[in-house]
C-alpha cells in the first residue's frame, strides 16, 4: 500500500561558491512515518534537510535550484510568507540551542508568535507540550529559570517541546542525539516512535543502528547525491547498489 | 620575564597608591564629603570642591554614550545580520583607522566642525544660546571617538552568537527582525552592556579632544549647551602651573585619584559582566 507523500523534492541542486553540495536530488517522504536520511558526514544530509525549511535563505552564499513540494505546494518558488512555511515544521538540531530566556518562555515563544497571548491558555499549552516531550515532571517547579540551567538531555527535550508547540505537521531532526548521553538518546528515540502517529518525521543521522531502530523509510546519500531510497526493510536487507552494501558493511564512512 | 609580569600586575596598585599618597595632605585637611560634594573651587582661599568637575565628566560621558550607543548597536546588527559580507570586510579596516587617529586631531575637528555646528544650528533649534564650546560638543566628539572602539567589540559579540540559535527561532515561525529583537539581542545583551562599559571608561578618561571643545568653565552644567570642565581637562590644564598655591598640587592629584577610581570601577564592572556572560552562555 502506497502512503501519501508529505514532501517531494524534485531536481534539487544547491551550490555554495560554485561547489555543488546537492546534486539533482529527487526524493519523496511519506506521511506519518519516520524517514531517515542516512550517509557519512559531509554528504549533504543536513543541507538537504535545511532546504526543506528554507533555512538556506539565511546563508547568502547558498544558491538553490529545483522544487520542494510540501502538501503539493512548491515552497521554493512561492510568494507565500516564509514564516508560514516554517511553522509547518519543527526543527531539532544537533546540539540543543535553547533560546536565551526561561524554560516557560522557550515554549511560549512560538505560541506568542502565532498570536496566542492569553496567560491561562499559555500556561496550559506550555504544560501540555512539556508533558508531550516527557519533561514536565522534571521542570514543573522551575519554569521561570533560564533554559540554560537544564542538563543537555533536558535541553534537547525542551527544544522538542518548543518545536511541537507551534503545532507543526513535520519534524525535522538533524542528528538530534549526537550530543546526548545514551539514556537521553533513548528517550528521544522513544519519543519519535510515539510521535510518528501524528507527525511526519525526517531524521538525519550517520548512526546505522539508530537508522535501523527508527526508520520506516530510508534515503541514503553519498557525496551530495541520493544513492538509494527505499522502505527500511528493503534497504537494510536487499540493498540495490554497491555503495550501499559497502556502507552497510561499514567499509565506507 | 616574570619580573616584568609582576611589575605589570603591580602597576595599577602602585599608581593608585601613589595618587593616594600624593593627595594625602589634601585629604588630611579636608573632609572627603566636602571635597566631593562642594561646588566651591577657590584654590587661593584653600577651597577645593570637585563637584563641578565630576559632574562635567559624567555629563560629557553619558551624553556621548547616549549618542554612540544606539549608533553602535544598530550598525553592528546591520553589519553582521543584513549587510553583504563585503561591507563588513570594508568597514573593519575603516573602524581600525578611525580608532587609531590621534585624539588631538579629533579635537581640532571638533573646534572646526562641531563647535560651529552646535552654536549655529543645534542650539537655535532647541532655543538655546551658546558659544558652541559646550558639553554637547564634547559629547559629540567623544562619541565619534568611541564608536569605532565599541563597534569593533560589538561586531565580535554578534558574530560569536551561534547561527543555530537563529535557525531555531526562525523555524518556530519568527520573522528575521523578530528573531534579532528577541533572540539575538537578548543573547548579546550582557556583551553589549560590557562593550558600552568599556567605551564609557575610555570616554571618561579622554582628555585632549574634550578639553579643546568643552569650554573649561568651572560651573555645574545645567544642560548640554552649557560649558563644562571635566576632570582630565582640569588636571591637564593646570598641572605644572600655580603649584606654589598650597595644596594645589595635592588637589590635582586627588582629581586624578577620583578619575582613576571611577574608571577602574567601570572597567571592573564591564569585565565582570563579560565573565558572567561567558559562564552563562556555555
Contacts between the chains, C-beta under 8 A, distances in Angstrom:
chain1	res1	chain2	res2	distance
A	50	B	167	7.6
A	53	B	171	5.5
A	55	B	167	5.2
A	55	B	170	6.5
A	55	B	171	6.7
A	58	B	163	7.3
A	58	B	166	6.6
A	58	B	167	7.4
A	58	B	170	7.1
A	58	B	176	7.8
A	60	B	84	6.7
A	60	B	85	7.5
A	83	B	170	7.7
A	83	B	173	4.8
A	83	B	174	6.9
A	83	B	175	5.5
A	84	B	173	7.4
A	86	B	170	6.1
A	86	B	171	5.1
A	86	B	172	7.5
A	86	B	173	5.5
A	87	B	172	7.6
A	87	B	173	3.8
A	89	B	171	6.4
A	90	B	171	7.0
A	90	B	172	8.0
A	91	B	167	6.7
A	91	B	168	6.6
A	91	B	171	3.8
A	93	B	164	5.2
A	93	B	167	6.8
A	93	B	168	6.7
A	94	B	164	7.9
A	95	B	164	7.2
A	97	B	162	6.4
A	97	B	164	4.7
A	97	B	165	4.8
A	97	B	167	7.8
A	97	B	168	4.9
A	99	B	165	7.1
A	99	B	168	6.7
A	99	B	169	6.4
A	99	B	182	8.0
A	99	B	183	5.6
A	99	B	186	8.0
A	100	B	165	7.7
A	100	B	183	6.7
A	100	B	186	4.8
A	100	B	187	4.3
A	101	B	186	6.7
A	109	B	169	7.4
A	109	B	172	6.1
A	109	B	174	7.5
A	109	B	182	7.5
A	110	B	172	4.0
A	110	B	173	6.2
A	110	B	174	7.8
A	113	B	172	6.5
A	113	B	173	5.1
A	113	B	174	5.5
A	113	B	178	7.0
A	114	B	173	6.6
A	146	B	280	7.4
A	148	B	280	6.1
A	148	B	281	7.5
A	148	B	282	8.0
A	159	B	168	7.0
A	162	B	168	7.7
A	162	B	172	6.7
A	163	B	171	7.4
A	163	B	172	7.2
A	165	B	172	7.9
A	166	B	172	5.4
A	166	B	173	5.6
A	172	B	171	7.7
